[in-house]
Every structure is written in C-alpha cells, then in structure tokens.
Amino acid sequence: MPPGTPPGDAETLLLEAVVDVGRGLELGATLQRLVEAAAHLADARYAALGILDDAGHIGQFLTVGMEPGQVSAVGHHPTGRGILGELIRDPRPLRLSDLQQDPRAVGFPPNHPPMHTFLGVPLQVHGAPFGNLYLTGKRGGTDFTDADQRRIEALAAAASVAVENARLYDDARLRERWAVASDEISRRLLAGDAPDEVLDLVAFHAAQVAGADVAALTVPDDAGLRVRAVFGADDVLGAVVSAEGSFAGEVYRTGLPVVVVDAAAEPRGAFALGAMDEQVGPLAALPLGEPGHTRGVLSVGRRQGRLAYTDIVVEALQGFAAQAAVALELAEHRRDAERLAVVRDRDRIARDLHDLAIQRLFATGLGLQGVARRLDRADDPDDAARVWAAVDEVDETIGLIRTTIRGLQPPDDDARRVGVRSRVIAEVEGAARALGFPPALRFEGPVDALVPPVTADHLVAVVRESLSNVARHAHATRVEVLLSAGEDLTLTVADDGVGIAPGARLSGLANLRTRARELGGTFALGGDPGTRLRWQVPLPTD
C-alpha cells in the first residue's frame, strides 16, 4: 500500500483483507491467504507466519516474498531464536527500524536476503497462542507506522475466527474420512482377507486421512524391520529398516509413539522411505500394539514445509495402527490354526504309515525271505540273489519310512513345530503375490528328516530374501526353486530376469552370504541370462 493512503482506502483494504482470509475453509489455504493479506495491507516486501508447536517453538514457517529457490538456499526455517523468539516470549506487537541492529538479534543464515524494518504481531486462536505474523522490508525504505501496526493487529484478530473455523472444518472432514476408512478396514478384516491386502489398505487410508505424502508399515523378521506395506514410495517395499538409529526402530523397541515436526533435520530421520527420507518434515511413527507386545510400526510423513500433525490426526493414526495390529494378530492365529492342522495331518499320516505300510512290508519281506531260503536249497543262485536283493530293498524302504515318520512327528516339547517343507512352501506361496506369478518349487531328498531347526530357520530366511530380491529387482516371468538334502543342504533359485546390474547395491545378498558362512557353507551367484543363486550348507552326519 503506497505511503499516504487515505483512511477510507486503508479501511477498505483492511475489510478486503479480512474477507479474503475468510474465504474458503481449508486451513492451509486460509493461513497462506493470511500471510499474503498482511504483506499487502502493510505494504511489506516480505511476510511470514510462524506457527507454534506444542513446545512453544516455531514448528512451521509460511512465507511470502521469497522464491522457492531462495527458501531452499536458506535451509531450515527459524525455530524461535533472536527477534522472532522475542514475540514468543513476550507476545506483544513489536516494531523496529533495523532488526539487525537490535541487541536481541542473532543474525541471518547464509543466502538470506537482507532485511531491516520489522513489524511483528502475535496471533491467538480461541484465546491461545497460535503463532506470530512477521513483516519486513517496508516498501519505499520507510519504517512501519502506528497505522500499519493497528491494521495488522485488526487483521490478526479477525483472522483468528477464520483460522478456528478452518481448523474445526478440517477436524470434521477428517473424522468423516476416518470413520469411512475404519469401516472398510474392519469389513476386510472380518471377511478374512489376506494380511498383506489389509496392511496395504491401512497404509493407503492412513496417508489419505492424515493428508500425508507417504506411509509405511514395517514388521520384524529375521533380517530386521521389513517394509511390508507402503503408500507413496513403492520402491522401498520389502526393504529392511535399521532397528538402530531410526524412528521405526525406536518406536518398535519402546512401544511408544513418536511425533516430530521435521524428521529430515534429525539423525533418526531415516525410516525406509528411500528418496523421500530427506524430504520428510512432519512425521508420526506409531507402534502396532501395546508396549511389550509391539508387532510393527506405522510411519506416516508429510513433505517439508507442510503443517505439523494435529492431535486429532495422531489419534486417527493410532486407530489405524491398532487395526494393523489386529490384522497381524489374526494372521498369526490363522497360521497357528494351519500349523495345528498340518501337525494333526502329519500325525495321522505317521500312524497310517506305521500301522499299515510298515506291517505289510514286514509281511512281504518275511515271505520273500522264505522264498529265498527255498531257492538257496534248490541250488538256484540267480533267482535267490534277486529275491535277497528284493528283501534288502524292503528293509531299506522300511528304514526310510521310519525316518519319514520321525520327521512327521513333532518333538514332545514343541508340538507346534512345522516341517521344513511346509515352511518353504509357505514362503514360496507368499512370494507369488509380489512376483505376480507362482514360482516352480521342487524338493529332493528327505528334507524334513535331515535339516535341523537352526539350519531350517536360516534356510527359510534365505528363501524369503531371495524371492523378495527377484520380485523387487529382476523383472522376471519365471522363477524356479530347488531344495535338495543329502550330505549337504542346497538351495537353488533361478530366474529369467534382467540379472544384476553393474554397480548395484548387494546388501541383501551379503546377508545371504553371511548366513551361509555362519553354517560353514558357501554362497554363489551367477546366471546369464537371468540370475542363478546357489546357497549350500553341510548337514549333520548323525
């Protein structure tokens, strides 16, 4: 506004500014219009709104007058030190002819444009501090006047009503979206949908309801915390998050939620969102379950510069985290029921083999022995040799069936133990969703009887990691899995994909090599075209 504007025109501008701020009900748009209206009303080159967080610091900083490139060059927004912090400590209007000469000033960061004249006015919403309006660079090089201050104070007072209405409207819309999303997730849970489908739905709705740019659900496995469902960053699906030094790891260990305003500014900011990690500002990470019984972590992030999460958003995210925990618990109960069914079926098969097959083989063997003795007395060596060979084969078959029975029957102290075959089959079937097709699976040798529990745990993790790598990187149309047990246990996973690109990160493969080395085995990688993985470890000789 040019100097010397007639009072009537000034009142008109103020009224227009108030009306403009009150247009619409979107909170973000309302606040941005408030900053623009303040700059126009006081004829300021630069204006900003510092929104306070729960700790009384500047959690978000909306600016007018600086280009996006200038904002990026300056770096992190002010947190409330120096002159800007003075209005937080003493919420009264403040005018300065040169803020750089004030003893309370702390200077500007590099790349910050020069600013001298200053006007600051606190903004309260519903009687509580909300933030502060900051204006600098009065056009024409003059100081801000008493009239400027009164108009900005009047604008701030009128804007408080608009801001409160926008907040209430946002809350109402959020609760509506939350209710609809929760209803859909609950129906899918009760319908018995696959856990991964429910978790994908939770990640999607959590991001939509929270107005977030990205969301990830991480759950523990043998390698660490693995991203099992994601929205907005598909490239990290299946990635492993470090349990140390990350928000997800901290929340999983403690079972307590973490909500921050700028995740990228903290050392713990990495939470498996790939290229998004360095761009995430407001972040909420919530446990799936209670402390001591945490099943995973829901992490939801917004890009830097966006509004921090409000209490109602965090409350909604906690509801989604609880539903994800229920999905995982139901999946675990279903797996237990399937394991119990497998154990019972294996026990029945073992009884049938013992009571029927072995007894009939014994009878057949005894009959063949009698025939062989008569042939020995009849001096018919060729026929006798063939019959005795048949007797030996019957004995070997009986021994193999007994070994199979021992493998079918779980130890008395672990009635829930599932055989290696069943565990490998489950992993291969589970990978079909990510691959888009079912892998071919083949077994050779008595796998269940020969593979000890420790080796089995490593094997299952290797199968899972190998198929996950194929799904994420290979772009394959066919995968073959071969597991053979003899003197050694050998796993071969071959695909017809694009192979391993030169210079590609091999952190996941290093984990497979480490598992083989711990068991005294070897790990090899080859294939052209495609990729052929060979993981081999020795088996106990007893």
Sequence and secondary structure as in RCSB ss.txt:
>XXXX:A:sequence
MPPGTPPGDAETLLLEAVVDVGRGLELGATLQRLVEAAAHLADARYAALGILDDAGHIGQFLTVGMEPGQVSAVG
HHPTGRGILGELIRDPRPLRLSDLQQDPRAVGFPPNHPPMHTFLGVPLQVHGAPFGNLYLTGKRGGTDFTDADQR
RIEALAAAASVAVENARLYDDARLRERWAVASDEISRRLLAGDAPDEVLDLVAFHAAQVAGADVAALTVPDDAGL
RVRAVFGADDVLGAVVSAEGSFAGEVYRTGLPVVVVDAAAEPRGAFALGAMDEQVGPLAALPLGEPGHTRGVLSV
GRRQGRLAYTDIVVEALQGFAAQAAVALELAEHRRDAERLAVVRDRDRIARDLHDLAIQRLFATGLGLQGVARRL
DRADDPDDAARVWAAVDEVDETIGLIRTTIRGLQPPDDDARRVGVRSRVIAEVEGAARALGFPPALRFEGPVDAL
VPPVTADHLVAVVRESLSNVARHAHATRVEVLLSAGEDLTLTVADDGVGIAPGARLSGLANLRTRARELGGTFAL
GGDPGTRLRWQVPLPTD
>XXXX:A:secstr
  TT  HHHHHHHHHHHHHHHHSSS HHHHHHHHHHHHHHHHTEEEEEEEEE TTSSEEEEEEESS HHHHHHH 
S   S HHHHHHHHS S EEES GGGSTT     TT      EEEEEEEETTEEEEEEEEEEETTS    HHHHH
HHHHHHHHHHHHHHHHHHHHHHHHHHHHHHHHHHHHHHHHTT  HHHHHHHHHHHHHHHHT SEEEEEEEETTEE
EEEEEES GGGTT EE SSSSHHHHHHHH   EEES GGGSGGG  S GGGGGGEEEEEEEESSSTT    EEEE
EEETTS    HHHHHHHHHHHHHHHHHHHHHHHHHHHHHHHHHHHHHHHHHHIIIIIIHHHHHHHHHHHHHHHHH
HHTT HHHHHHHHHHHHHHHHHHHHHHHHHHHHS  TT TT   HHHHHHHHHHHHHHHHTS  EEEEES HHHH
  HHHHHHHHHHHHHHHHHIIIII  S EEEEEEESSEEEEEEEE S    TT   HHHHHHHHHHHHTT EEEE
E SSSEEEEEEEE    
